[in-house]
Amino acid sequence: MAAAPAERKPLSSAADNGLKIVVVGGFGVGKTTLVRSVSDIRPLNTEETMTQAGADIDDLSAVRSKTTTTVAFDFGRISLNEETVLYLFGAPGQQRFWFLWDRLFAGTLGAVVLVDTRRLDESWYAIDRLEHHGTPFVVARNDFGSDTYTSEQVREALDLDPEVPLVSCDARSRESAKHVLITLVEHLHRLSSARELTS
């Protein structure tokens, strides 16, 4: 007889601080995986099976084993404490869905740019859009087992501001994904403190 699934704790009625975080990056870098691994709830996703119809549109050369793709966004939630929750939105990575990004960025407190160091050029658009919107972000290099670049090389290739945190992660690991989000929250706190000191 199978064990009953663990009962998920409902969101407290006292929770009054909802913080919106967006996870962006290129096609197949692990955005859906990260949201799934760290969410307290069963995440909502809009993954659809990839068909031959998209073969001439999407570049699958670096993700040949990928069979599904996000066509709108992923959604997950993390309760930080009884009063504060993070709402996670994973953006679609394919270029033909980038028009959705600007809407997803509305009301966003901060963002995670998830990168695959084998395809760093696919991260430039995400960084450009976040800088255009003035949205603070951190960069997380997802471990695909073949990363040979130093942090300095990745930072230089992405032309990152020295203040932008760059961390390594395994999007499949809940603890690793939590570390990425903690890094983002700490970054946002530092930026907020700095603004208070100069105001």
LINWOVEN-V666336 format. One record per residue. RES is the residue in three letters. PHI is phi in degrees with one decimal (none if undefined). PSI is psi as a letter, one per 30 degrees, with the letter a starting at -180 (999 if undefined). D_LAST is the distance of its C-alpha to the last C-alpha in Angstrom with 2 decimals. Layout:
res;phi;psi;d_last
RES;PHI;PSI;D_LAST
RES;PHI;PSI;D_LAST
This chain:
res;phi;psi;d_last
MET;none;k;62.21
ALA;-71.3;k;58.60
ALA;-69.9;k;55.93
ALA;-67.5;k;53.83
PRO;-63.5;k;50.33
ALA;-61.2;k;47.61
GLU;-75.6;k;46.13
ARG;-84.6;k;42.51
LYS;-73.3;k;40.29
PRO;-67.9;l;39.00
LEU;-64.2;k;35.34
SER;-63.1;k;34.56
SER;-68.5;f;34.22
ALA;-83.4;f;31.29
ALA;-65.5;j;29.24
ASP;-129.4;g;26.39
ASN;-116.5;j;23.80
GLY;-103.5;j;25.09
LEU;-110.5;k;23.22
LYS;-94.0;k;24.68
ILE;-123.3;k;25.35
VAL;-114.1;k;27.47
VAL;-107.2;j;29.89
VAL;-125.4;l;30.91
GLY;155.2;a;33.20
GLY;-69.7;l;36.58
PHE;-66.8;k;39.86
GLY;75.7;g;41.28
VAL;-89.0;f;38.52
GLY;111.4;g;38.52
LYS;-63.7;e;35.89
THR;-62.2;e;38.33
THR;-61.7;e;39.49
LEU;-64.0;e;36.03
VAL;-62.1;e;35.31
ARG;-62.5;e;38.80
SER;-69.6;f;38.60
VAL;-105.6;f;35.43
SER;-68.0;k;35.65
ASP;-74.3;f;36.68
ILE;-110.3;l;38.63
ARG;-66.1;j;41.21
PRO;-70.4;k;39.10
LEU;-84.6;k;39.80
ASN;-138.5;l;40.68
THR;-119.5;h;42.22
GLU;-76.9;k;44.25
GLU;-128.1;l;47.41
THR;-67.7;k;50.33
MET;-76.8;k;50.23
THR;-119.4;l;53.27
GLN;-64.1;f;55.17
ALA;-61.2;f;53.75
GLY;-93.6;g;50.46
ALA;-60.7;e;52.19
ASP;-85.6;f;51.95
ILE;-103.5;e;48.28
ASP;-97.9;k;46.65
ASP;-85.6;j;46.90
LEU;-101.7;g;48.26
SER;-59.5;e;49.38
ALA;-95.6;f;46.82
VAL;-135.0;h;47.06
ARG;-61.6;f;50.80
SER;-85.3;f;51.02
LYS;-74.8;k;48.43
THR;-118.0;f;50.21
THR;-130.1;l;47.46
THR;-148.6;k;44.21
THR;-78.0;k;41.27
VAL;-110.5;f;41.64
ALA;-137.1;d;38.69
PHE;-166.2;l;36.40
ASP;-100.8;l;36.57
PHE;-140.1;k;34.92
GLY;-141.0;l;34.45
ARG;-143.6;k;32.61
ILE;-128.9;k;31.48
SER;-89.5;j;30.91
LEU;-77.4;e;28.39
ASN;-159.3;a;29.25
GLU;-67.5;f;30.61
GLU;-113.1;f;27.42
THR;-127.1;k;25.84
VAL;-129.3;k;27.63
LEU;-101.2;k;27.03
TYR;-102.0;k;28.81
LEU;-102.3;k;30.03
PHE;-121.3;j;31.17
GLY;-93.6;k;33.26
ALA;-82.6;k;33.54
PRO;-67.8;k;36.95
GLY;-95.5;f;37.46
GLN;-70.2;k;40.18
GLN;-56.7;e;39.28
ARG;-68.2;f;41.09
PHE;-106.3;g;38.66
TRP;-63.7;f;35.42
PHE;-61.3;f;35.14
LEU;-77.0;f;34.09
TRP;-61.0;e;31.00
ASP;-58.3;e;28.71
ARG;-71.1;e;29.60
LEU;-65.1;e;29.07
PHE;-72.1;f;25.54
ALA;-60.1;k;24.61
GLY;76.2;g;22.41
THR;-81.4;k;22.30
LEU;-77.7;e;19.62
GLY;-167.7;l;20.94
ALA;-143.3;l;24.24
VAL;-111.9;k;26.92
VAL;-99.1;j;28.85
LEU;-91.2;k;32.27
VAL;-126.6;l;34.38
ASP;-109.8;j;38.00
THR;-66.0;f;38.28
ARG;-76.4;f;41.66
ARG;-140.2;h;40.00
LEU;-62.5;f;36.56
ASP;-61.8;f;36.89
GLU;-77.1;f;36.72
SER;-95.5;f;33.10
TRP;-61.1;e;31.81
TYR;-63.8;e;31.70
ALA;-60.0;e;29.65
ILE;-64.2;e;27.02
ASP;-59.3;e;27.09
ARG;-67.1;e;26.61
LEU;-65.8;e;23.69
GLU;-65.1;e;21.91
HIS;-59.7;e;22.91
HIS;-83.1;f;21.34
GLY;71.2;g;18.13
THR;-92.3;k;19.32
PRO;-63.7;k;18.57
PHE;-152.6;l;21.95
VAL;-120.5;l;24.18
VAL;-111.8;k;27.65
ALA;-119.7;k;30.66
ARG;-89.7;j;33.99
ASN;-75.6;k;36.74
ASP;-84.0;j;39.79
PHE;-105.0;g;42.92
GLY;82.2;g;44.96
SER;-136.9;g;45.13
ASP;-82.7;j;41.78
THR;-115.4;g;42.51
TYR;-91.6;k;39.27
THR;-78.5;l;36.89
SER;-59.6;e;33.18
GLU;-64.4;e;32.68
GLN;-66.8;e;35.15
VAL;-66.0;e;33.54
ARG;-60.6;e;30.06
GLU;-68.3;e;31.61
ALA;-62.6;e;33.68
LEU;-91.4;f;30.74
ASP;54.3;h;28.57
LEU;-79.0;k;25.74
ASP;-61.2;k;22.41
PRO;-56.9;f;22.54
GLU;-81.0;f;19.62
VAL;-79.5;j;21.68
PRO;-65.1;k;23.81
LEU;-126.7;j;27.56
VAL;-128.0;l;29.92
SER;-98.5;l;33.63
CYS;-155.6;l;35.07
ASP;-119.6;j;38.24
ALA;-61.4;f;37.48
ARG;-77.9;f;40.65
SER;-95.8;k;39.43
ARG;-59.5;e;37.46
GLU;-64.2;e;36.07
SER;-66.8;e;35.08
ALA;-64.6;e;33.42
LYS;-62.2;e;31.54
HIS;-60.9;e;30.30
VAL;-60.4;e;28.89
LEU;-68.6;e;27.01
ILE;-63.1;e;25.76
THR;-59.5;e;24.49
LEU;-64.9;e;22.61
VAL;-62.0;e;21.09
GLU;-64.7;e;20.06
HIS;-63.3;e;18.54
LEU;-63.2;e;16.53
HIS;-64.6;e;15.40
ARG;-62.6;e;14.34
LEU;-63.2;e;12.34
SER;-65.9;e;10.63
SER;-63.7;e;10.05
ALA;-64.9;e;8.75
ARG;-65.3;e;6.09
GLU;-64.4;e;5.22
LEU;-68.8;e;5.69
THR;-94.6;f;3.81
SER;-91.4;999;0.00
